[in-house]
Every structure is written in C-alpha cells, then in structure tokens.
Amino acid sequence: MPNPTEERKEQEIEQDPQFHKDYKPLRAQIDGRIAPDTLIQQVTNDLTIGLKTKNSQYNLIDNQMSQLNNILLFLRNIFELRCVEVIYGGILMNKIWNKNKNLITMQNVPQLVVGSLLIAHKYTGDYTYKNKTWAQALRIDIKTLNQWEIDVLEAVNYQIFVEGEQYDQIENIFRDRCDQQVAMESGCVTN
C-alpha cells in the first residue's frame, strides 16, 4: 500500500520543482557536486566547435549555443544537475557525434542535449525527477520530451553505458579545462 506522505512528496515535486524543499538538498548531499557554470560552458563550447566544423554560419551557431547554455544553466538550477549528469550527457552527445556527426544539426542540438541530460539524470541518479516535471520546467509537451529522449536512445543504439575508465578520463579533461577557465577569468593565468 502506498505511503500517503511519499505520494504527497512526489506530487509536490511534479507540481513545483523549483521550490521543493526536501528533495533537492537530499539529492545534492547523496549524489555529489552540483555542476558549476564552467562545466556547462565547456560542454556548450565543445558542441559549438563541433557544429562550426560542419557549418560556416558562425554567428548563428554562437547565438544558438548561447541560448542552449542558458537552457542548461536553467535546468541545472531547477534540477540541481550534478557534474556526473552533465559529463555523462556530454559523453552521450559524443557517442552520437562519433556514430554519425550528421545526426547533430543546428536545428536539433538543443533537443539532443536535453534528451542526453535527461537520460544521464535517470541513469546516474538515485533520486530523479520524472519526464513530466522536466516537461513542465521546459514548458513543452511531455510527448515532445519523450520523443527527444527516444531520439537520443536510438542514436546511440540504446548503448548508454560508459566504462568507468572512459568516464574518469573525460571527467579529468573537463576538470582541467574548467580549472584553466577559472584561473584565466580570475587573472591568475593568461592564454
């Protein structure tokens, strides 16, 4: 028999993900560090570089990637996305790129990135938000969000597992790049 308190908490999460007081701190305590701005910016930069190798509309790409960066920061703030989720989402995007870089276009990159983050959120977390909550936060129809998730899963042939060694290697690369970016922004290091 369902516990009424647990049912009520689940309903609160679905209704108002921004202000749920019990769930978010618990997630952060158990699951690790919340992704810093620099990590999100590095993932967005990688996507920007990749798209620019395929397309010469640099200003359009820069504008779209700036908007995507803002969406990712918004999702990070709402769902307290952790470093592991952002890195794992980036790895899924890399898998899509390596399989067929033509699958990633300027038109669908936001959907693929959100779909990748959603999958990473579910795959790496013990306490996760439902698709319905993500759709509400993004102000999109749940069917649309479900399709984005399916698009990513199909693009990687449902192969979302990442070897620990591969994850550690990529995490170290991002950590070094984030440290360098922070050092440059604080004036400690110049290019």
C-alpha angles and dihedrals in degrees: 000000000000118000108242091215092055091046090051092050091050090051091049091052092050093046100045118011094169097062107031104132104193104043106048099054090046091053092051094048095049103035105040140242123003111240111263122227090251092060092050090047091051092052090048090048091054091053091048092053091048093050092047090057088060101037136038097208092102098164092051091048092048091051094048093047090049089054090047090051089054091050090051092049089049092051091046091053095046098043099025090235111205129225090254091057095049093046092045090049089051090051090053090051089050090052090054091048092049092047095050121339089197089071088071114071136164087254098054105029094097091052093047092048093049090045090050092049091048091052091045089049091054096040098049103034136080092196111045139166119240124247088251090061092047090050091050091050092049091042093232133124114271090232089059092050091046089053091052089053092049091048091057094044091050092045090057094038088244088293099136098145115111122196113244092237092053091048092049091050093051092043089054091050091052092044091053092047092047091048090050092048092050091048091050093047091050091049094245093116132024128203 
